[in-house]
Amino acid sequence: MINIANTSRAYSEVYEFINSLGNEYKNKLPKKIYLTIQENRDKNYIPKYEVNQHIDSNTFSKEALALISALNLQYWCEDVEEKERLKKVYTENQKMENEKYSYENLFKSNKVEEQIQEEQQSDNVQLIEYKEENVFRKLINKIKNIFKR
């Protein structure tokens, strides 16, 4: 499900990232795409990025990273070999994502986890030894049973 708030925040992150890169990268984008990013961004959310800042998963949201990687592959990457390498990496990531959330694997993983939990629970169960009651206690219990009827 697409969250509109996350999408507009991602556009804001991408917009600020492009502006921090400078006109060289900004001019490589078609005007229509740049305007789309600019119009759909959350104008109240303005992240700040520096040119030499290290990019990782904490810097950008998943949506923003996806948009940046698409822009990089489509417009900024000029080396043909590098484009092919990126395509392979993106394809492998997509396959792994599909396998992770496929219907078959989704339910299989739950069954495996349930089996592991059952095994752990059975290991924790201990046998309790009950001692037989003495004669006096048995007699009292029989009398109680007669009165209960």
RARA-V34516 format. One record per residue. RES is the residue in three letters. SS is DSSP state (H for helix, E for strand, L for the rest). Layout:
((RES | SS) (RES | SS))
This chain:
((MET | L) (ILE | L) (ASN | L) (ILE | H) (ALA | H) (ASN | H) (THR | H) (SER | H) (ARG | H) (ALA | H) (TYR | H) (SER | H) (GLU | H) (VAL | H) (TYR | H) (GLU | H) (PHE | H) (ILE | H) (ASN | H) (SER | H) (LEU | H) (GLY | L) (ASN | H) (GLU | H) (TYR | H) (LYS | H) (ASN | H) (LYS | H) (LEU | L) (PRO | L) (LYS | H) (LYS | H) (ILE | H) (TYR | H) (LEU | H) (THR | H) (ILE | H) (GLN | H) (GLU | H) (ASN | H) (ARG | L) (ASP | L) (LYS | L) (ASN | L) (TYR | L) (ILE | L) (PRO | L) (LYS | L) (TYR | L) (GLU | L) (VAL | L) (ASN | L) (GLN | L) (HIS | L) (ILE | L) (ASP | L) (SER | L) (ASN | L) (THR | L) (PHE | L) (SER | L) (LYS | H) (GLU | H) (ALA | H) (LEU | H) (ALA | H) (LEU | H) (ILE | H) (SER | H) (ALA | H) (LEU | H) (ASN | H) (LEU | H) (GLN | H) (TYR | H) (TRP | H) (CYS | L) (GLU | L) (ASP | L) (VAL | H) (GLU | H) (GLU | H) (LYS | H) (GLU | H) (ARG | H) (LEU | H) (LYS | H) (LYS | H) (VAL | H) (TYR | H) (THR | H) (GLU | H) (ASN | H) (GLN | H) (LYS | H) (MET | H) (GLU | H) (ASN | H) (GLU | H) (LYS | H) (TYR | L) (SER | L) (TYR | H) (GLU | H) (ASN | H) (LEU | H) (PHE | H) (LYS | H) (SER | H) (ASN | H) (LYS | H) (VAL | H) (GLU | H) (GLU | H) (GLN | H) (ILE | H) (GLN | H) (GLU | H) (GLU | H) (GLN | H) (GLN | H) (SER | H) (ASP | H) (ASN | H) (VAL | L) (GLN | L) (LEU | L) (ILE | L) (GLU | L) (TYR | L) (LYS | L) (GLU | L) (GLU | L) (ASN | L) (VAL | H) (PHE | H) (ARG | H) (LYS | H) (LEU | H) (ILE | H) (ASN | H) (LYS | H) (ILE | H) (LYS | H) (ASN | H) (ILE | H) (PHE | H) (LYS | H) (ARG | L))
